[in-house]
Amino acid sequence: MKRALLAIAGGLIVSQALAVPQISPQRIIVNPVETELKVNVWVDKAPNNPNATPDYFPGENIKISTKVNQDAYVYLFNVDPEGHVDLILPNKYASGDNFLKANTTKVFPGENDGFTYEIAAPYGVNKVLALASKTALDLNTLAKFQSNQGFATVSATSQNQLAQKLSIIVKPIPQESWITATAYYNVARPGSTQVEETGNLKVDANVDGAAVYVDGNKVGNTPTTIANLTTGTHNVRITANGYTDYSSTVTIRANQSTNLNVTLRREVRSGNVAVNTNVAADVYLNGKLYGRSDLTVRDLPEGTYTLKLVANGYETYNSSVTVRDGQTTAVNVTLQAVRYSVRVTSNVNGALVFVNGKQAGTIQNGAASFNLAPDNYEIVVIAPGYYVKSARLNLGSNSNIDFDLTRIQ
């Protein structure tokens, strides 16, 4: 069968319980809330250019395609320049199911459908609205299928009525769970020579394979040339893993090629390191002094660093620390005081060794050993029947002291 395809026109309004959709002369309806859900819609004469308005003449067939990035229910509305509304999807033909899996393109009419969409008057620019929702919509107040009828009868007899009914339908839906897109085509009079002014955009970047988006729609990867863009201003975004997104606007002029050469900057992923110690210590990361603990070193590029902590009178601490993006890595260290070995030897076994007036050991097998922090010490050795002997020691390294005790006569 053949079906004359009428086109969408006018300002469609979809309201939200928490946010009021914005009305756009170009896109008809826009969800003001940024959503992860995306939908694309296009006609077969302009598969890569959502801003194009290709000409179709009465009697020609047209195919409409749509795609979502997440599983969703998609509703296609068609309003002609006189305000007549058709519900294209869902329908009761072979490909009429309106549930689309993520990243799957669906074409209407499909290969197994028993009909074609044939262009017919009225003449003028038409719009096709795609509304995607994560949950199924109840369209009973807007459209109903009659017996043996492939397409629903829409109760909205004007663009404004369609807007009012849709606003009621989507009101209960969470604002982040729906999104719209619009495609255009022109029903041209036979023999007319209406030609849309277009130009080309050549995009290159310092990173091959970066994704290129024009007006929110992916159009290729760098380097690429986008042909037949409508004249005027377009939004361009370029993305690549590990690089900061680039966004700008370009102006397309009729029959001209515009060059856009972009230098993407490496994405700086950074974190912090918080160093806490039991005594104040100099903090070095990769050999650079950042200050004295306790302190937090901020905005370090992600990666692994050598950490060194230095404090007078304490053992130097060496380790590694990993910085992760958006995180603060805590390093808690108890520095150990420096200790030197002192070995005291004597000719008298059993002699007592005193350090700064306190007994520190006993001579056994000719020696006594102990560890002391760097400082000034008085070492005294006492044994019954022997004269007392002492020595002063400025300890700055491992030391040996020998005491030859003399018997008392």
C-alpha positions as CSV (number, residue, x, y, z in Angstrom):
1,M,0.0,0.0,0.0
2,K,1.0,3.6,-0.3
3,R,0.7,6.2,2.3
4,A,1.1,10.0,1.8
5,L,3.6,11.3,4.3
6,L,2.5,14.5,5.9
7,A,5.1,16.6,7.8
8,I,5.6,18.1,11.2
9,A,5.5,21.9,11.8
10,G,4.9,24.3,14.6
11,G,5.8,24.6,18.3
12,L,5.3,21.4,20.2
13,I,5.4,21.7,24.0
14,V,6.2,18.8,26.3
15,S,6.1,19.7,30.0
16,Q,7.8,18.1,33.0
17,A,6.8,17.8,36.6
18,L,10.1,19.4,37.6
19,A,11.2,21.4,34.6
20,V,9.4,23.1,31.7
21,P,10.6,22.0,28.3
22,Q,12.0,24.7,26.1
23,I,10.3,25.5,22.7
24,S,12.6,25.9,19.8
25,P,11.6,27.0,16.3
26,Q,14.1,24.5,14.9
27,R,13.9,21.5,17.2
28,I,10.2,22.0,18.2
29,I,10.8,20.8,21.8
30,V,13.9,20.5,24.0
31,N,14.3,18.9,27.3
32,P,16.1,21.6,29.5
33,V,17.7,18.9,31.6
34,E,20.9,17.3,30.3
35,T,20.3,13.6,29.8
36,E,22.5,10.6,29.1
37,L,19.8,9.3,26.8
38,K,20.2,10.5,23.2
39,V,18.1,10.0,20.0
40,N,18.9,10.8,16.4
41,V,16.4,11.0,13.5
42,W,17.1,11.6,9.8
43,V,15.7,11.2,6.3
44,D,17.3,9.1,3.6
45,K,18.4,12.1,1.5
46,A,20.4,13.6,4.4
47,P,21.7,10.7,6.5
48,N,24.6,12.6,8.1
49,N,23.3,16.1,8.3
50,P,20.6,16.8,10.8
51,N,20.5,20.5,9.8
52,A,19.8,19.8,6.1
53,T,16.4,20.2,4.5
54,P,16.5,18.0,1.3
55,D,13.9,18.4,-1.4
56,Y,11.3,15.6,-2.0
57,F,8.8,15.8,-4.9
58,P,5.3,14.4,-4.9
59,G,5.4,10.7,-5.8
60,E,8.8,10.1,-4.4
61,N,9.3,7.7,-1.5
62,I,11.0,8.7,1.7
63,K,12.6,6.6,4.5
64,I,13.0,7.8,8.0
65,S,15.6,6.4,10.4
66,T,16.1,6.7,14.1
67,K,18.7,5.5,16.6
68,V,19.1,5.7,20.4
69,N,22.2,5.2,22.6
70,Q,20.2,3.4,25.3
71,D,17.3,1.1,25.2
72,A,14.2,3.3,24.8
73,Y,10.7,3.6,23.4
74,V,10.7,5.9,20.3
75,Y,7.7,7.9,19.1
76,L,7.8,9.5,15.7
77,F,5.4,12.4,14.9
78,N,4.9,14.0,11.6
79,V,3.3,17.5,11.2
80,D,2.9,19.1,7.8
81,P,3.0,22.9,7.1
82,E,-0.7,23.1,7.6
83,G,-0.5,21.6,11.1
84,H,-1.8,18.1,10.3
85,V,-0.4,15.5,12.6
86,D,0.4,11.8,11.9
87,L,1.8,9.3,14.4
88,I,4.4,7.4,12.3
89,L,5.6,5.1,15.1
90,P,4.3,2.9,16.7
91,N,2.2,1.3,14.0
92,K,0.8,-2.2,13.3
93,Y,3.1,-3.2,10.4
94,A,6.1,-5.5,10.5
95,S,8.5,-2.9,11.8
96,G,6.0,-1.0,13.8
97,D,7.3,-1.9,17.3
98,N,8.7,1.2,18.8
99,F,11.0,-0.3,21.4
100,L,14.6,0.2,20.2
101,K,17.7,-1.5,21.5
102,A,20.7,0.7,22.2
103,N,22.9,1.7,19.2
104,T,20.6,-0.1,16.7
105,T,19.3,1.8,13.7
106,K,15.7,1.3,12.7
107,V,14.4,2.3,9.3
108,F,10.8,3.1,8.5
109,P,9.3,1.7,6.5
110,G,11.2,-1.5,7.0
111,E,12.0,-4.1,4.3
112,N,9.2,-6.4,5.5
113,D,6.6,-3.7,5.8
114,G,3.7,-3.8,3.3
115,F,3.7,-0.1,2.5
116,T,5.8,2.8,1.4
117,Y,5.8,6.5,2.5
118,E,5.0,8.5,-0.6
119,I,5.5,12.3,-0.7
120,A,2.4,14.4,-1.3
121,A,1.3,18.0,-0.8
122,P,1.0,20.3,1.0
123,Y,4.2,21.9,-0.1
124,G,6.8,23.4,2.2
125,V,9.3,22.5,4.9
126,N,8.2,19.6,7.1
127,K,9.6,18.4,10.4
128,V,9.8,14.9,11.9
129,L,9.9,14.8,15.7
130,A,11.5,11.8,17.5
131,L,10.6,11.5,21.2
132,A,12.6,8.8,23.1
133,S,11.6,7.7,26.5
134,K,13.1,5.1,28.9
135,T,9.5,4.1,29.8
136,A,6.6,3.4,27.5
137,L,4.1,6.3,27.1
138,D,0.3,6.0,27.3
139,L,-0.9,7.6,24.1
140,N,-4.6,6.7,24.5
141,T,-5.6,10.3,25.0
142,L,-3.7,11.3,21.8
143,A,-3.9,8.4,19.3
144,K,-6.0,5.2,18.9
145,F,-5.9,2.3,16.5
146,Q,-9.1,1.4,14.9
147,S,-9.8,-2.2,13.7
148,N,-7.8,-3.2,10.7
149,Q,-6.0,0.1,10.8
150,G,-2.2,0.1,10.4
151,F,-1.7,3.6,11.7
152,A,-3.4,5.3,14.7
153,T,-5.8,8.1,14.3
154,V,-4.5,11.2,16.1
155,S,-7.0,13.2,18.0
156,A,-4.9,16.4,17.9
157,T,-6.2,18.4,15.0
158,S,-3.6,21.1,15.3
159,Q,0.0,21.6,16.5
160,N,-1.2,23.3,19.7
161,Q,-3.5,20.4,20.6
162,L,-0.6,18.0,20.1
163,A,1.5,20.1,22.4
164,Q,-1.1,20.1,25.1
165,K,-1.8,16.4,25.0
166,L,1.9,15.5,24.9
167,S,2.6,17.7,27.9
168,I,0.0,15.7,29.9
169,I,1.5,12.4,28.7
170,V,5.1,13.1,29.7
171,K,4.3,14.9,33.0
172,P,4.8,11.9,35.2
173,I,8.1,10.9,33.6
174,P,11.3,11.7,35.3
175,Q,12.9,14.7,33.6
176,E,16.2,12.8,32.8
177,S,14.5,9.9,31.1
178,W,13.3,11.5,27.8
179,I,14.8,13.4,25.0
180,T,13.9,14.6,21.5
181,A,15.4,15.3,18.1
182,T,14.1,16.7,14.8
183,A,14.7,16.1,11.1
184,Y,13.6,18.2,8.2
185,Y,12.6,17.8,4.6
186,N,11.0,20.0,2.0
187,V,8.0,19.0,-0.2
188,A,8.9,20.8,-3.4
189,R,6.6,21.7,-6.3
190,P,7.3,19.7,-9.4
191,G,9.7,21.6,-11.6
192,S,10.9,23.8,-8.8
193,T,14.6,24.5,-8.5
194,Q,14.8,25.3,-4.8
195,V,18.4,24.8,-3.8
196,E,19.5,25.0,-0.2
197,E,22.7,26.9,0.3
198,T,25.4,24.7,1.9
199,G,29.1,24.6,2.5
200,N,31.7,22.1,3.6
201,L,33.6,21.8,6.9
202,K,37.0,20.1,7.0
203,V,38.1,19.1,10.5
204,D,41.6,18.0,11.5
205,A,43.3,17.6,14.9
206,N,46.6,16.6,16.4
207,V,44.9,13.3,17.4
208,D,43.8,11.0,14.6
209,G,40.5,9.3,15.2
210,A,39.0,11.9,17.5
211,A,35.2,12.0,17.4
212,V,33.7,15.0,15.7
213,Y,30.2,16.2,16.6
214,V,28.3,18.9,14.8
215,D,25.3,20.4,16.6
216,G,25.3,17.4,19.0
217,N,25.4,14.7,16.3
218,K,28.5,12.6,15.6
219,V,29.6,13.1,12.0
220,G,32.9,11.3,11.8
221,N,36.4,11.0,13.2
222,T,39.4,13.2,12.5
223,P,40.5,13.9,9.8
224,T,37.1,14.3,8.2
225,T,35.1,16.5,5.8
226,I,31.5,17.2,6.5
227,A,29.8,18.0,3.2
228,N,26.6,20.0,2.6
229,L,26.3,21.8,5.9
230,T,23.7,24.5,5.9
231,T,25.0,28.0,5.9
232,G,25.2,29.8,9.2
233,T,26.7,29.0,12.7
234,H,27.2,25.4,13.9
235,N,28.4,24.0,17.2
236,V,31.4,21.7,16.9
237,R,32.8,19.4,19.6
238,I,35.8,17.1,19.3
239,T,36.6,14.4,21.8
240,A,39.3,11.8,22.3
241,N,40.2,9.6,25.2
242,G,42.9,11.1,27.4
243,Y,42.3,14.6,26.0
244,T,40.2,17.5,27.1
245,D,37.1,18.1,24.9
246,Y,37.2,20.9,22.4
247,S,34.1,23.0,21.8
248,S,33.7,25.9,19.5
249,T,31.4,27.4,16.8
250,V,32.1,27.7,13.1
251,T,30.4,29.7,10.4
252,I,29.6,27.9,7.2
253,R,29.4,30.0,4.0
254,A,27.6,29.0,0.8
255,N,29.7,27.0,-1.7
256,Q,32.8,27.4,0.5
257,S,35.0,25.0,2.5
258,T,35.8,26.0,6.1
259,N,38.9,24.5,7.7
260,L,39.0,23.8,11.4
261,N,42.4,22.7,12.8
262,V,42.3,21.8,16.4
263,T,45.1,21.0,19.0
264,L,43.6,18.8,21.7
265,R,45.3,19.1,25.1
266,R,46.2,16.2,27.2
267,E,43.7,15.6,29.9
268,V,45.3,16.4,33.3
269,R,44.3,13.8,35.8
270,S,45.5,14.8,39.3
271,G,45.2,14.1,42.9
272,N,46.7,15.0,46.3
273,V,49.2,13.5,48.8
274,A,48.8,14.1,52.5
275,V,51.9,13.5,54.5
276,N,51.8,13.2,58.3
277,T,54.8,12.3,60.5
278,N,55.5,12.1,64.2
279,V,58.2,14.8,63.9
280,A,58.5,17.7,61.5
281,A,60.3,16.5,58.4
282,D,61.2,17.8,54.9
283,V,59.0,16.2,52.3
284,Y,60.5,15.3,48.9
285,L,58.6,13.9,45.9
286,N,60.7,12.8,43.0
287,G,63.6,14.7,44.5
288,K,61.7,18.0,44.8
289,L,61.2,19.6,48.2
290,Y,57.6,20.6,48.8
291,G,57.8,21.7,52.5
292,R,57.7,20.3,56.0
293,S,55.2,17.8,57.4
294,D,52.5,17.7,58.2
295,L,51.3,19.0,54.8
296,T,49.1,18.2,51.8
297,V,50.7,18.4,48.3
298,R,47.8,19.2,45.9
299,D,47.1,18.8,42.2
300,L,49.9,16.3,41.4
301,P,49.6,14.6,38.0
302,E,48.4,11.1,38.3
303,G,51.2,8.5,38.7
304,T,53.7,7.0,41.0
305,Y,56.2,9.1,42.9
306,T,59.3,8.5,45.1
307,L,58.8,9.9,48.6
308,K,61.6,10.9,50.9
309,L,61.3,12.3,54.4
310,V,64.3,13.9,56.1
311,A,64.5,15.0,59.8
312,N,67.6,15.8,61.8
313,G,68.3,13.0,64.2
314,Y,66.0,10.5,62.5
315,E,66.4,7.9,59.9
316,T,65.7,9.0,56.4
317,Y,62.4,7.5,55.2
318,N,62.2,6.3,51.5
319,S,59.1,4.9,49.8
320,S,56.8,5.3,46.9
321,V,53.3,6.8,46.7
322,T,50.7,6.5,44.0
323,V,48.6,9.5,43.0
324,R,45.1,8.8,41.7
325,D,42.8,11.1,39.9
326,G,40.4,13.0,42.2
327,Q,41.7,11.3,45.3
328,T,43.9,12.2,48.3
329,T,46.4,9.6,49.2
330,A,47.3,9.6,52.9
331,V,50.9,8.7,54.1
332,N,51.3,8.4,57.8
333,V,54.9,7.7,58.9
334,T,56.6,7.3,62.3
335,L,60.2,8.3,61.8
336,Q,62.8,6.4,63.8
337,A,65.4,8.2,65.7
338,V,69.0,7.6,64.5
339,R,70.8,5.1,66.8
340,Y,74.6,4.4,66.8
341,S,76.3,1.3,68.1
342,V,78.7,1.8,71.1
343,R,81.0,-1.1,72.0
344,V,82.8,-0.8,75.4
345,T,85.7,-3.2,76.0
346,S,87.5,-3.8,79.2
347,N,90.1,-6.2,80.8
348,V,87.7,-6.9,83.7
349,N,84.7,-9.2,83.1
350,G,81.7,-8.2,85.3
351,A,82.7,-4.5,85.3
352,L,79.6,-2.3,85.3
353,V,79.2,0.3,82.5
354,F,77.3,3.5,83.2
355,V,76.1,6.0,80.6
356,N,75.4,9.5,81.9
357,G,75.1,8.2,85.4
358,K,72.8,5.2,84.6
359,Q,73.9,1.6,84.3
360,A,73.8,0.6,80.7
361,G,75.5,-2.8,80.7
362,T,78.0,-5.3,82.1
363,I,81.3,-6.4,80.6
364,Q,80.8,-10.0,79.4
365,N,83.5,-11.8,77.5
366,G,85.5,-8.6,77.4
367,A,82.8,-6.3,76.0
368,A,79.4,-4.6,76.4
369,S,77.4,-3.2,73.4
370,F,74.4,-0.9,73.2
371,N,72.7,1.6,70.9
372,L,72.5,5.4,71.6
373,A,71.1,8.4,69.8
374,P,73.5,11.0,68.6
375,D,74.5,13.2,71.6
376,N,77.3,13.9,74.2
377,Y,77.8,11.1,76.7
378,E,80.0,10.3,79.7
379,I,80.9,6.6,79.8
380,V,82.1,5.2,83.2
381,V,83.4,1.7,84.0
382,I,83.4,0.4,87.6
383,A,84.7,-2.9,89.0
384,P,85.4,-3.8,92.7
385,G,89.1,-3.6,93.5
386,Y,89.8,-1.5,90.4
387,Y,90.1,2.2,89.9
388,V,87.1,3.9,88.3
389,K,87.7,5.0,84.7
390,S,85.6,7.3,82.5
391,A,85.6,8.9,79.0
392,R,83.5,11.5,77.2
393,L,82.0,10.7,73.9
394,N,80.5,13.0,71.2
395,L,78.5,10.3,69.4
396,G,78.1,10.8,65.7
397,S,78.9,7.4,64.4
398,N,79.4,3.8,65.5
399,S,82.1,3.9,68.2
400,N,84.5,1.6,70.2
401,I,85.9,2.5,73.6
402,D,88.4,0.5,75.5
403,F,88.9,0.7,79.3
404,D,92.1,-0.9,80.8
405,L,91.2,-1.0,84.5
406,T,94.0,-0.8,87.1
407,R,93.9,-2.8,90.4
408,I,93.9,-0.8,93.6
409,Q,97.0,-1.7,95.6
